[in-house]
Amino acid sequence: MWDDAFPSFLIGLREGLEAGLIVSVLVATLVRAGAKSRLPQVWTGVLAAIALSMSFGAVLTFTAASLSTAAQEAFGGTLSIVAVAFVTAMVFWMRRSARSLAGEIKEKVTGALTMGAGVLVLTSFLAVGREGLETALFLWTTARAAQESAGPLTGAGVGLVLAAVLCWGLYRRVLSINLTRFFTSTGAVLIVVAAGVLGYGLRDLQEGGVLPGGTAYAVDLSGSVDAGAWYSTLLQGVLNLTPTMTWLQVAGYIAYLGVVMTLFVRGVRGGAPSPSQRPSPSSRPSPTPEPTRRPAWLVPVAVVAVPAVLAGLVVALARPKPAGGETVAVSVKDCGQGFTAPGPGRQTFQLRNTGDQTSEVYLIDPATHAVYGEIEGLAPGTTRDLVATVAGGTYAWRCVPADGKAVTSKAVRVGGAAGAGAVVPVSARDLAGPLRAYKAYVNRGLATLVTETRTLRDDIRGGHLDTARADWLTAHRTYASLGAAYGTFEDFDQKINGRPDGLPGGIHDKDFTGFHRIEYGLWHGRSAGELKGPADQLAADVEGLRKAFPHQDFDPSDLPLRAHEILENTLQFELTGDTDQGSGTGLATADANLAGTRELLTVLRPLLTTRAPHLLPTVDADIARLQALLDAEHRDGRWTPADRLGRTGKARIDGATGQLLEDLSPVPDLLEIRKSA
């Protein structure tokens, strides 16, 4: 957790020390002026600044949570850049002001003592509030970059506590610190950290669609760097440097670091060293009359309550509201009843099934049938929320009962600029072309497989077991490349590629047949005579599958599902060695599965390109990355067994497969056959 905590520790220490020095000077000036009775006013201002900073952090957190994914990326990226600007300004200001900070604060306090209590409260509030707001903003951005809050909050807490101890020591004159040197050293480190935050912010803006170049990678070390290693975690946590960075990230990082660090170093060389800073006595202003007494608890409670209430109002206003405050009816008779034109922005619609059948309901564009949001399985008498982002356009509800025809509500028009986010639904007709193309690919693959399994059978009949091992792998890879058709092969799949798991006799069970039965025998010293029967049966089963496949039902909705499931099974079985029966060729099978996934995406590409134009370039890059990692484990015609992969190598392959799976995960939803179509 320290890698995520260090940047926040540094900002907590610096900002805490700045604010603590200001408070120390304020308190020392009042004490030496004989105005101890005015100290509560200082603490009231400090308390108000803390309350404002915490409220600001809450507003950032909960406002971002109510945004769409793309909007969250854009919001986070923008605030990351704002945080970099604040930190940069703070670093230069503190380097310049460290020597004169005490004198400036004393002058302000001296002036405030001659005026009312509110001026002293305001002086301490403004002095501390700026540091608090900067801290809250930087903490929010670092927690977002780390994708967790425990590390950054712990680091900031430790830094603030240490800053408080240092300030107490300075105030009590038990410590002596050269503040100019301290702020110069930490400033240089913060500039490096801020460069990483800038790069992270630019990446967020790219992922949010605000900036271009999201798939133009200047650095891609994912194939050679273990993202889970301690050094990778440390670099990413402290400096926000990742194995893959776009050209814009690299350019922003280098430009910021080069320009800002150069200016900072020049400023340091041009300034003279300063003595240690500590609160020191000053001339005593004349005490002022005691202000009118009021309840001691009133002002502190007010300064904490007001920011909290305001933050709550902001968060409440930012949360999605039920459109029009009305419930939309879902049924054959009342579909869309209660629906009025919503305002633009993120809206929550309360949908209640007023009928007697479980229904699906879609928010659609009636002209194009594009779907903005959907709820499946809405039971009679139940109410559920549907959240959608509304922009300029036409909207209607489509209610689809389980045993009835779809009904579309009256359309409403929303003014303003048109927005994106709607998914054009896919029908069985849309998938007919890709299905024909894929079935043709499977038919060709099965014809090849028939020839290869016959060759394997002949090798075993002739006692050529070394040749049989090579031909076994060739045939098994061909079968593995047909992964999207597994659900259609019915009982043939268990016969051809079944595993002994769950069989009463295990590897000796009579129902353990096919490729893995022969694999076990070839790599465990079984004779050709023992393997002749399983080889004959495999060849016969493959021939039976080739004849049966053209007449089997192939559900078109299986195609989008298999785009994700093939590699999901690869990660679960082949990459763990779970299917290995002695050949050590799990990575070869994974390679064949990747080829099958690539073929499947080829036939689905026209549908995906129109619905998610940014998806395929990302997936293509993921596939190339995983392919390179697998190729690296295929040397001199031999594949590295999965259980002999080094820790780093396995982590790289698992990580690349996991990333590809994550990027493929939208495909089933994008190409789901919806009843609204």
C-alpha positions as CSV (number, residue, x, y, z in Angstrom):
1,M,0.0,0.0,0.0
2,W,3.0,2.3,0.5
3,D,3.4,2.8,-3.3
4,D,-0.1,4.4,-3.4
5,A,0.5,6.2,0.0
6,F,3.7,8.0,-0.8
7,P,2.5,10.8,-3.1
8,S,-0.3,11.5,-0.6
9,F,2.1,11.4,2.3
10,L,4.3,14.0,0.6
11,I,1.4,16.3,-0.2
12,G,-0.1,15.9,3.3
13,L,3.3,16.7,4.9
14,R,3.9,19.8,2.7
15,E,0.4,21.2,2.8
16,G,0.1,20.3,6.5
17,L,3.4,22.0,7.3
18,E,2.4,25.1,5.3
19,A,-1.0,25.4,7.1
20,G,0.6,24.5,10.4
21,L,3.2,27.2,10.1
22,I,0.5,29.7,9.4
23,V,-1.5,28.6,12.4
24,S,1.7,28.6,14.6
25,V,2.5,32.2,13.5
26,L,-1.1,33.3,14.2
27,V,-1.1,31.7,17.7
28,A,2.3,33.1,18.6
29,T,1.4,36.6,17.5
30,L,-1.8,36.6,19.5
31,V,0.0,35.2,22.6
32,R,2.7,37.7,22.4
33,A,0.2,40.5,21.9
34,G,-1.6,39.5,25.1
35,A,-4.7,38.6,23.2
36,K,-5.2,34.9,24.2
37,S,-8.9,35.5,24.4
38,R,-8.9,35.8,20.6
39,L,-7.4,32.3,20.1
40,P,-10.9,30.7,19.7
41,Q,-11.4,32.9,16.6
42,V,-8.3,31.5,15.0
43,W,-9.4,27.9,15.8
44,T,-12.9,28.7,14.4
45,G,-11.3,29.8,11.1
46,V,-9.2,26.7,11.0
47,L,-12.2,24.5,11.8
48,A,-14.1,26.1,9.0
49,A,-11.3,25.6,6.5
50,I,-11.1,21.9,7.5
51,A,-14.9,21.5,7.1
52,L,-14.8,23.2,3.7
53,S,-12.0,21.0,2.5
54,M,-13.7,17.8,3.6
55,S,-17.0,18.9,2.1
56,F,-15.2,19.7,-1.2
57,G,-13.8,16.1,-1.2
58,A,-17.2,14.7,-0.7
59,V,-18.6,16.8,-3.5
60,L,-15.9,15.5,-5.9
61,T,-16.5,11.9,-4.9
62,F,-20.2,11.7,-5.0
63,T,-20.6,14.0,-8.0
64,A,-18.3,11.8,-10.1
65,A,-20.1,8.7,-9.0
66,S,-23.3,10.0,-10.5
67,L,-21.8,10.5,-14.0
68,S,-21.6,8.0,-16.8
69,T,-18.3,6.1,-17.4
70,A,-17.1,8.4,-20.2
71,A,-18.1,11.5,-18.2
72,Q,-16.3,10.1,-15.1
73,E,-13.2,9.8,-17.2
74,A,-13.5,13.3,-18.6
75,F,-14.3,14.7,-15.1
76,G,-11.4,12.9,-13.5
77,G,-9.0,13.9,-16.2
78,T,-10.0,17.6,-16.0
79,L,-9.6,17.7,-12.2
80,S,-6.2,15.8,-12.5
81,I,-4.9,18.6,-14.7
82,V,-6.4,21.3,-12.3
83,A,-4.6,19.5,-9.4
84,V,-1.3,19.6,-11.3
85,A,-1.8,23.3,-11.9
86,F,-2.5,23.9,-8.1
87,V,0.4,21.8,-7.0
88,T,2.8,23.5,-9.5
89,A,1.7,26.9,-8.3
90,M,2.0,25.8,-4.6
91,V,5.6,24.5,-5.2
92,F,6.8,27.8,-6.7
93,W,4.9,30.0,-4.2
94,M,6.2,28.2,-1.2
95,R,9.8,28.2,-2.5
96,R,9.5,31.9,-3.0
97,S,7.6,32.8,0.2
98,A,9.2,30.5,2.8
99,R,11.6,33.2,4.1
100,S,8.9,35.9,4.4
101,L,5.9,33.8,5.4
102,A,6.0,34.7,9.1
103,G,6.3,38.4,8.6
104,E,3.4,38.5,6.2
105,I,1.1,36.6,8.5
106,K,2.1,38.7,11.5
107,E,1.2,41.9,9.5
108,K,-2.2,40.5,8.7
109,V,-2.9,39.4,12.3
110,T,-1.8,42.8,13.6
111,G,-4.3,44.4,11.3
112,A,-7.0,42.0,12.2
113,L,-6.6,42.6,16.0
114,T,-7.7,46.2,15.5
115,M,-10.9,45.1,13.8
116,G,-13.8,42.7,14.6
117,A,-13.7,39.0,15.5
118,G,-14.9,38.1,12.0
119,V,-11.7,39.5,10.4
120,L,-9.5,37.2,12.5
121,V,-11.7,34.2,11.7
122,L,-11.5,35.1,8.0
123,T,-7.8,35.6,8.1
124,S,-7.1,32.1,9.6
125,F,-9.8,30.6,7.3
126,L,-8.3,31.9,4.1
127,A,-4.8,31.1,5.2
128,V,-5.6,27.4,6.0
129,G,-8.5,26.9,3.5
130,R,-6.3,27.2,0.4
131,E,-4.0,24.5,1.6
132,G,-7.0,22.3,2.5
133,L,-8.7,22.7,-0.8
134,E,-5.4,21.8,-2.6
135,T,-5.0,18.8,-0.4
136,A,-8.5,17.5,-1.0
137,L,-8.2,17.9,-4.8
138,F,-4.8,16.2,-5.0
139,L,-6.0,13.4,-2.7
140,W,-9.0,12.8,-4.9
141,T,-6.9,12.6,-8.0
142,T,-4.3,10.2,-6.4
143,A,-7.1,8.0,-5.0
144,R,-8.7,7.8,-8.5
145,A,-5.3,6.9,-10.1
146,A,-4.7,4.2,-7.5
147,Q,-8.3,2.9,-7.8
148,E,-8.5,2.7,-4.1
149,S,-8.7,5.1,-1.2
150,A,-7.0,3.3,1.8
151,G,-3.4,3.9,0.6
152,P,-3.8,7.6,-0.3
153,L,-5.8,8.4,2.8
154,T,-3.3,6.6,5.0
155,G,-0.4,8.4,3.4
156,A,-2.1,11.8,3.8
157,G,-3.0,11.0,7.4
158,V,0.6,10.1,8.3
159,G,1.9,13.2,6.5
160,L,-0.6,15.5,8.3
161,V,0.3,14.0,11.7
162,L,4.0,14.4,11.1
163,A,3.4,18.0,9.9
164,A,1.5,18.7,13.1
165,V,4.3,17.3,15.2
166,L,6.9,19.4,13.4
167,C,4.8,22.6,13.8
168,W,4.4,21.9,17.5
169,G,8.1,21.5,17.8
170,L,8.8,24.7,15.9
171,Y,6.3,26.6,18.0
172,R,7.7,25.3,21.3
173,R,11.2,26.0,20.0
174,V,12.4,22.4,20.3
175,L,13.1,22.0,16.6
176,S,15.0,24.0,14.0
177,I,14.3,23.3,10.3
178,N,15.6,25.1,7.3
179,L,12.2,25.5,5.6
180,T,13.6,26.9,2.4
181,R,15.7,23.8,1.9
182,F,12.8,21.5,3.0
183,F,10.3,23.1,0.5
184,T,12.9,23.0,-2.3
185,S,13.6,19.3,-1.8
186,T,10.0,18.2,-1.5
187,G,9.0,20.6,-4.3
188,A,11.4,18.8,-6.7
189,V,9.9,15.4,-5.8
190,L,6.3,16.8,-6.1
191,I,7.1,18.1,-9.6
192,V,8.0,14.5,-10.7
193,V,4.8,13.2,-9.0
194,A,2.7,15.9,-10.7
195,A,4.1,14.9,-14.1
196,G,2.7,11.4,-13.6
197,V,-0.7,12.8,-12.5
198,L,-0.7,14.9,-15.6
199,G,-0.1,11.8,-17.8
200,Y,-2.9,10.0,-15.9
201,G,-5.2,12.9,-16.4
202,L,-4.5,13.0,-20.2
203,R,-5.2,9.3,-20.4
204,D,-8.5,9.8,-18.7
205,L,-9.5,12.5,-21.1
206,Q,-8.6,10.2,-24.0
207,E,-10.7,7.4,-22.5
208,G,-13.5,9.9,-22.0
209,G,-13.4,10.8,-25.7
210,V,-12.3,14.4,-25.0
211,L,-8.8,14.0,-26.5
212,P,-7.8,11.8,-29.5
213,G,-5.1,9.2,-29.7
214,G,-6.4,6.7,-27.1
215,T,-5.0,3.7,-29.1
216,A,-1.8,5.3,-30.3
217,Y,0.7,3.8,-28.0
218,A,4.2,5.3,-27.7
219,V,5.3,2.7,-25.1
220,D,3.9,-0.8,-24.8
221,L,6.0,-2.9,-22.4
222,S,3.1,-5.2,-21.3
223,G,4.8,-8.1,-23.1
224,S,8.1,-7.7,-21.3
225,V,7.2,-6.1,-18.0
226,D,5.3,-7.8,-15.2
227,A,2.5,-5.4,-14.2
228,G,2.1,-7.2,-10.9
229,A,5.8,-7.0,-9.9
230,W,6.8,-4.8,-6.9
231,Y,8.8,-2.5,-9.1
232,S,5.9,-2.0,-11.5
233,T,3.5,-1.4,-8.7
234,L,5.9,1.1,-7.1
235,L,6.4,3.1,-10.3
236,Q,2.7,3.2,-11.1
237,G,1.7,4.1,-7.5
238,V,4.4,6.8,-7.0
239,L,5.0,8.2,-10.5
240,N,1.9,7.0,-12.4
241,L,4.1,5.4,-15.0
242,T,2.4,2.4,-16.6
243,P,3.7,-0.4,-19.0
244,T,1.5,1.1,-21.8
245,M,1.4,4.9,-22.4
246,T,0.0,6.8,-25.4
247,W,2.0,9.4,-27.3
248,L,0.0,12.2,-25.7
249,Q,0.8,10.9,-22.2
250,V,4.5,10.6,-23.0
251,A,4.6,14.0,-24.6
252,G,2.7,15.7,-21.7
253,Y,4.9,14.0,-19.1
254,I,8.2,14.9,-20.8
255,A,7.1,18.5,-21.6
256,Y,5.8,19.2,-18.1
257,L,8.8,17.7,-16.4
258,G,11.3,19.4,-18.7
259,V,9.8,22.9,-18.5
260,V,8.7,23.0,-14.9
261,M,11.7,21.3,-13.4
262,T,14.0,23.6,-15.4
263,L,12.2,26.7,-14.1
264,F,12.2,25.4,-10.6
265,V,15.9,24.6,-10.6
266,R,16.8,28.0,-12.1
267,G,14.8,29.7,-9.4
268,V,16.5,27.7,-6.6
269,R,20.0,28.6,-8.0
270,G,19.0,32.3,-8.2
271,G,17.8,32.6,-4.6
272,A,19.9,32.9,-1.6
273,P,19.8,30.4,1.2
274,S,17.8,31.4,4.2
275,P,18.0,30.7,7.9
276,S,15.8,28.4,9.8
277,Q,12.2,29.6,10.0
278,R,10.4,29.6,13.3
279,P,7.8,31.8,15.0
280,S,9.6,34.6,16.7
281,P,8.5,37.5,18.9
282,S,7.1,40.6,17.3
283,S,6.1,43.9,18.4
284,R,2.9,43.8,20.5
285,P,0.0,45.6,19.1
286,S,-2.2,47.3,21.6
287,P,-4.9,44.9,22.9
288,T,-8.4,45.7,21.8
289,P,-11.5,45.5,23.9
290,E,-13.1,42.1,24.3
291,P,-15.8,41.5,21.8
292,T,-19.4,40.9,22.8
293,R,-19.8,37.4,24.3
294,R,-21.9,34.8,22.5
295,P,-22.4,31.0,23.2
296,A,-18.9,29.4,22.7
297,W,-20.4,26.6,20.6
298,L,-22.4,28.6,18.2
299,V,-19.7,29.8,15.7
300,P,-17.8,26.4,15.5
301,V,-21.0,24.5,14.9
302,A,-22.0,27.0,12.3
303,V,-18.8,26.9,10.3
304,V,-18.8,23.1,10.2
305,A,-22.5,22.7,9.5
306,V,-22.7,25.3,6.7
307,P,-20.1,23.6,4.4
308,A,-21.5,20.2,5.1
309,V,-25.1,21.3,4.3
310,L,-23.9,23.0,1.1
311,A,-22.0,19.9,0.1
312,G,-25.0,17.8,0.7
313,L,-27.2,20.0,-1.5
314,V,-24.6,19.9,-4.3
315,V,-24.4,16.1,-4.1
316,A,-28.2,15.8,-4.0
317,L,-28.6,18.0,-7.0
318,A,-25.9,16.1,-8.9
319,R,-27.6,12.7,-8.3
320,P,-29.9,11.4,-11.0
321,K,-33.5,12.3,-10.4
322,P,-36.6,10.4,-11.5
323,A,-37.6,12.1,-14.7
324,G,-40.5,14.3,-13.9
325,G,-40.8,12.6,-10.5
326,E,-43.3,10.2,-12.0
327,T,-43.5,6.4,-12.4
328,V,-43.7,5.0,-15.9
329,A,-46.1,2.1,-16.3
330,V,-45.0,-1.1,-18.0
331,S,-47.7,-3.3,-19.5
332,V,-49.5,-4.1,-22.7
333,K,-52.3,-1.6,-22.0
334,D,-50.4,1.1,-20.1
335,C,-46.9,1.0,-21.7
336,G,-45.3,4.3,-21.1
337,Q,-48.2,5.9,-19.2
338,G,-46.9,8.7,-17.0
339,F,-43.9,9.4,-19.3
340,T,-43.3,13.1,-20.0
341,A,-40.5,14.7,-21.9
342,P,-37.4,14.6,-19.5
343,G,-34.8,17.2,-19.3
344,P,-31.4,16.7,-20.8
345,G,-28.7,15.0,-18.7
346,R,-28.5,11.8,-16.6
347,Q,-32.0,10.7,-15.6
348,T,-33.5,8.0,-13.5
349,F,-36.8,6.5,-14.6
350,Q,-38.9,4.5,-12.2
351,L,-40.6,1.7,-14.1
352,R,-43.5,-0.2,-12.6
353,N,-45.0,-3.3,-14.1
354,T,-48.8,-2.7,-13.9
355,G,-49.6,-5.8,-15.9
356,D,-49.9,-9.5,-15.2
357,Q,-46.9,-10.7,-17.2
358,T,-43.1,-10.5,-16.6
359,S,-41.9,-8.0,-19.2
360,E,-38.8,-6.5,-20.8
361,V,-38.8,-2.8,-21.3
362,Y,-36.6,-0.6,-23.4
363,L,-36.1,3.1,-23.8
364,I,-35.7,3.6,-27.5
365,D,-35.4,6.0,-30.4
366,P,-38.6,5.0,-32.3
367,A,-37.2,6.1,-35.6
368,T,-34.0,3.9,-35.5
369,H,-35.0,1.5,-32.7
370,A,-31.7,2.3,-31.0
371,V,-31.8,1.3,-27.3
372,Y,-30.8,3.9,-24.6
373,G,-31.5,1.6,-21.7
374,E,-33.2,-1.6,-20.8
375,I,-34.6,-3.7,-18.0
376,E,-35.1,-7.4,-18.3
377,G,-37.4,-9.6,-16.3
378,L,-39.6,-6.9,-14.7
379,A,-42.1,-8.9,-12.7
380,P,-45.7,-7.9,-12.2
381,G,-46.2,-5.4,-9.4
382,T,-42.5,-4.6,-9.0
383,T,-40.7,-1.3,-9.6
384,R,-37.1,-0.8,-10.8
385,D,-35.0,2.1,-11.8
386,L,-33.5,2.6,-15.2
387,V,-30.7,5.2,-15.5
388,A,-30.0,6.8,-18.9
389,T,-28.3,9.9,-20.3
390,V,-30.8,12.0,-22.2
391,A,-29.8,14.3,-25.0
392,G,-31.6,16.0,-27.9
393,G,-33.8,13.5,-29.8
394,T,-37.0,11.4,-29.7
395,Y,-37.7,8.9,-27.0
396,A,-40.3,6.2,-26.4
397,W,-40.8,3.1,-24.3
398,R,-41.2,-0.4,-25.8
399,C,-42.8,-3.0,-23.5
400,V,-42.3,-6.6,-24.4
401,P,-44.3,-9.1,-22.3
402,A,-43.2,-12.7,-22.0
403,D,-46.1,-14.1,-23.9
404,G,-47.3,-11.1,-26.0
405,K,-46.4,-8.7,-28.7
406,A,-44.2,-5.6,-28.2
407,V,-46.0,-2.4,-27.6
408,T,-44.5,1.0,-28.1
409,S,-45.5,4.1,-26.2
410,K,-46.2,7.6,-27.5
411,A,-42.9,9.3,-28.4
412,V,-41.7,12.5,-26.7
413,R,-39.2,15.1,-28.1
414,V,-36.3,16.4,-26.1
415,G,-34.6,19.6,-27.4
416,G,-30.9,20.3,-27.5
417,A,-27.9,18.8,-29.2
418,A,-28.0,15.1,-30.1
419,G,-26.0,12.7,-27.9
420,A,-24.4,9.4,-28.3
421,G,-24.7,6.2,-26.2
422,A,-27.7,4.5,-27.9
423,V,-27.0,1.0,-29.2
424,V,-28.7,-0.1,-32.4
425,P,-30.3,-3.4,-31.6
426,V,-29.2,-6.6,-33.4
427,S,-31.7,-9.0,-34.9
428,A,-31.3,-12.6,-35.9
429,R,-31.3,-11.4,-39.5
430,D,-28.3,-9.1,-38.8
431,L,-26.4,-12.1,-37.5
432,A,-27.4,-14.4,-40.4
433,G,-24.5,-13.3,-42.6
434,P,-21.8,-13.6,-39.9
435,L,-23.3,-17.0,-39.0
436,R,-23.1,-18.3,-42.5
437,A,-19.5,-17.1,-42.8
438,Y,-18.6,-18.8,-39.5
439,K,-20.3,-22.0,-40.3
440,A,-18.4,-22.2,-43.6
441,Y,-15.2,-21.7,-41.6
442,V,-16.2,-24.5,-39.2
443,N,-17.0,-26.8,-42.1
444,R,-13.6,-26.2,-43.7
445,G,-12.0,-26.8,-40.3
446,L,-13.8,-30.1,-39.8
447,A,-12.8,-31.3,-43.2
448,T,-9.2,-30.6,-42.3
449,L,-9.7,-32.3,-38.9
450,V,-11.0,-35.5,-40.5
451,T,-7.8,-35.8,-42.5
452,E,-5.6,-35.0,-39.5
453,T,-7.3,-37.5,-37.2
454,R,-7.0,-40.2,-39.9
455,T,-3.3,-39.5,-40.1
456,L,-3.1,-39.7,-36.3
457,R,-4.9,-43.1,-36.4
458,D,-2.6,-44.4,-39.1
459,D,0.5,-43.3,-37.1
460,I,-0.7,-45.3,-34.1
461,R,-1.7,-48.3,-36.2
462,G,1.8,-48.4,-37.6
463,G,3.5,-48.0,-34.2
464,H,5.0,-44.6,-35.1
465,L,4.3,-43.0,-31.7
466,D,6.9,-40.2,-32.0
467,T,5.2,-39.1,-35.3
468,A,1.8,-39.6,-33.6
469,R,2.7,-37.1,-30.9
470,A,3.4,-34.4,-33.4
471,D,0.3,-35.2,-35.4
472,W,-1.8,-35.3,-32.3
473,L,-0.9,-31.7,-31.5
474,T,-1.7,-30.6,-35.1
475,A,-5.1,-32.2,-35.0
476,H,-5.9,-30.9,-31.5
477,R,-5.0,-27.3,-32.4
478,T,-7.3,-27.5,-35.4
479,Y,-10.2,-28.6,-33.1
480,A,-9.4,-26.0,-30.6
481,S,-9.6,-23.2,-33.2
482,L,-13.3,-24.0,-33.7
483,G,-14.2,-22.8,-30.2
484,A,-17.3,-20.8,-31.1
485,A,-19.0,-24.0,-32.3
486,Y,-18.6,-26.0,-29.1
487,G,-22.1,-25.3,-28.0
488,T,-23.4,-26.7,-31.3
489,F,-21.4,-29.9,-31.4
490,E,-23.7,-31.4,-28.7
491,D,-22.5,-34.8,-27.5
492,F,-19.6,-34.9,-30.0
493,D,-17.6,-32.4,-28.0
494,Q,-17.5,-34.7,-24.9
495,K,-16.5,-37.6,-27.1
496,I,-13.8,-35.7,-29.0
497,N,-12.4,-33.4,-26.4
498,G,-13.7,-34.6,-23.0
499,R,-11.7,-34.6,-19.8
500,P,-11.6,-37.3,-17.1
501,D,-12.9,-34.9,-14.4
502,G,-16.1,-36.2,-12.9
503,L,-15.9,-39.7,-14.4
504,P,-16.1,-42.5,-11.8
505,G,-13.0,-44.2,-13.1
506,G,-11.1,-41.1,-14.0
507,I,-8.5,-41.7,-16.7
508,H,-9.3,-45.4,-16.7
509,D,-13.1,-44.8,-17.2
510,K,-14.5,-46.3,-20.4
511,D,-16.2,-43.0,-21.2
512,F,-12.8,-41.1,-21.2
513,T,-12.2,-40.9,-24.9
514,G,-11.0,-38.5,-27.6
515,F,-7.9,-36.3,-27.8
516,H,-7.1,-36.2,-24.1
517,R,-7.4,-40.0,-23.8
518,I,-4.9,-40.4,-26.6
519,E,-2.7,-37.6,-25.1
520,Y,-2.5,-39.4,-21.8
521,G,-1.4,-42.7,-23.5
522,L,1.1,-41.1,-25.8
523,W,2.9,-39.2,-23.0
524,H,2.6,-42.0,-20.3
525,G,4.2,-44.9,-22.2
526,R,1.2,-46.7,-23.4
527,S,1.7,-49.0,-26.3
528,A,0.4,-48.6,-29.8
529,G,-1.9,-51.6,-29.2
530,E,-3.5,-49.9,-26.2
531,L,-4.1,-46.7,-28.2
532,K,-5.4,-48.2,-31.4
533,G,-9.0,-48.4,-30.1
534,P,-9.2,-44.7,-28.8
535,A,-7.5,-43.5,-32.1
536,D,-10.1,-45.4,-34.2
537,Q,-12.9,-44.1,-32.1
538,L,-11.6,-40.4,-32.4
539,A,-11.4,-40.6,-36.2
540,A,-14.9,-42.1,-36.4
541,D,-16.3,-39.4,-34.0
542,V,-14.7,-36.6,-36.0
543,E,-16.2,-38.0,-39.2
544,G,-19.6,-38.2,-37.5
545,L,-19.3,-34.6,-36.4
546,R,-18.4,-33.4,-39.9
547,K,-21.5,-35.1,-41.3
548,A,-23.8,-33.9,-38.5
549,F,-22.7,-30.3,-38.2
550,P,-24.5,-28.9,-41.3
551,H,-27.8,-30.2,-39.8
552,Q,-27.2,-29.0,-36.3
553,D,-28.9,-25.9,-34.9
554,F,-26.4,-23.1,-34.4
555,D,-28.0,-20.3,-32.4
556,P,-26.9,-17.0,-33.9
557,S,-26.8,-15.5,-30.4
558,D,-23.9,-17.9,-29.6
559,L,-21.5,-15.9,-31.8
560,P,-21.3,-12.8,-29.6
561,L,-21.2,-14.9,-26.4
562,R,-18.3,-17.1,-27.7
563,A,-16.2,-14.0,-28.4
564,H,-15.7,-13.8,-24.7
565,E,-16.2,-17.4,-23.5
566,I,-13.4,-19.0,-25.7
567,L,-10.7,-17.1,-23.9
568,E,-12.5,-17.3,-20.6
569,N,-12.1,-21.1,-20.8
570,T,-8.5,-20.7,-21.9
571,L,-7.7,-18.7,-18.8
572,Q,-9.5,-21.2,-16.6
573,F,-8.2,-24.4,-18.1
574,E,-5.3,-24.2,-20.6
575,L,-3.3,-21.5,-18.8
576,T,-3.7,-23.3,-15.5
577,G,-2.6,-26.7,-16.9
578,D,-5.9,-28.2,-15.8
579,T,-6.5,-29.9,-19.2
580,D,-3.0,-31.2,-19.6
581,Q,-2.7,-34.9,-19.7
582,G,1.1,-35.0,-20.1
583,S,1.9,-33.3,-23.4
584,G,2.6,-29.9,-21.8
585,T,0.9,-28.2,-24.8
586,G,-1.6,-26.0,-23.0
587,L,0.0,-22.8,-24.5
588,A,-0.3,-24.4,-28.0
589,T,-4.0,-24.9,-27.4
590,A,-4.3,-21.3,-26.0
591,D,-2.7,-20.1,-29.2
592,A,-5.3,-22.1,-31.3
593,N,-8.1,-20.6,-29.1
594,L,-6.8,-17.1,-29.8
595,A,-6.8,-17.9,-33.5
596,G,-10.5,-19.0,-33.2
597,T,-11.3,-15.8,-31.4
598,R,-9.7,-13.8,-34.1
599,E,-11.7,-15.6,-36.8
600,L,-14.9,-15.0,-34.8
601,L,-14.2,-11.3,-34.5
602,T,-13.5,-11.2,-38.2
603,V,-17.1,-12.2,-39.1
604,L,-18.6,-9.9,-36.4
605,R,-16.4,-6.9,-37.3
606,P,-19.0,-5.2,-39.6
607,L,-21.6,-5.2,-36.8
608,L,-19.1,-4.1,-34.1
609,T,-17.6,-1.3,-36.2
610,T,-20.9,0.5,-36.5
611,R,-21.8,0.1,-32.9
612,A,-18.5,0.5,-31.1
613,P,-15.9,2.0,-33.4
614,H,-13.3,2.4,-30.7
615,L,-13.6,-1.2,-29.4
616,L,-11.9,-3.2,-32.2
617,P,-8.7,-1.2,-32.4
618,T,-8.2,-1.8,-28.7
619,V,-9.1,-5.5,-29.0
620,D,-6.7,-5.9,-32.0
621,A,-3.9,-4.4,-29.9
622,D,-4.7,-6.8,-27.0
623,I,-4.7,-9.8,-29.4
624,A,-1.3,-8.7,-30.9
625,R,0.1,-8.3,-27.4
626,L,-1.1,-11.8,-26.2
627,Q,0.1,-13.4,-29.5
628,A,3.6,-12.0,-29.0
629,L,3.7,-13.4,-25.5
630,L,2.6,-16.9,-26.7
631,D,5.0,-16.9,-29.6
632,A,7.8,-16.2,-27.2
633,E,7.1,-19.5,-25.5
634,H,7.3,-21.5,-28.7
635,R,10.9,-22.2,-29.4
636,D,12.5,-24.7,-31.7
637,G,9.1,-26.3,-32.4
638,R,8.4,-26.8,-28.7
639,W,6.0,-25.1,-26.4
640,T,6.8,-24.2,-22.8
641,P,4.5,-26.2,-20.5
642,A,2.2,-24.0,-18.5
643,D,3.5,-25.4,-15.2
644,R,7.1,-24.5,-16.2
645,L,6.4,-20.8,-17.0
646,G,8.3,-18.5,-14.7
647,R,6.3,-16.4,-12.3
648,T,6.9,-13.3,-14.5
649,G,6.0,-15.1,-17.7
650,K,2.8,-16.5,-16.4
651,A,1.8,-13.2,-14.9
652,R,2.3,-11.5,-18.3
653,I,0.3,-14.1,-20.2
654,D,-2.5,-14.2,-17.6
655,G,-2.5,-10.4,-17.5
656,A,-2.7,-10.0,-21.2
657,T,-5.5,-12.6,-21.4
658,G,-7.4,-10.9,-18.6
659,Q,-7.1,-7.5,-20.3
660,L,-8.3,-8.9,-23.6
661,L,-11.3,-10.5,-21.8
662,E,-12.1,-7.2,-20.2
663,D,-12.1,-5.4,-23.5
664,L,-14.1,-8.1,-25.2
665,S,-16.8,-8.1,-22.4
666,P,-19.0,-5.5,-24.1
667,V,-19.4,-7.6,-27.2
668,P,-22.3,-9.9,-25.9
669,D,-24.3,-6.8,-24.9
670,L,-23.6,-4.9,-28.1
671,L,-24.7,-7.8,-30.3
672,E,-27.5,-9.2,-28.1
673,I,-30.6,-10.1,-30.0
674,R,-33.2,-7.9,-28.3
675,K,-37.0,-8.3,-28.6
676,S,-37.1,-4.5,-29.2
677,A,-35.6,-4.9,-32.6
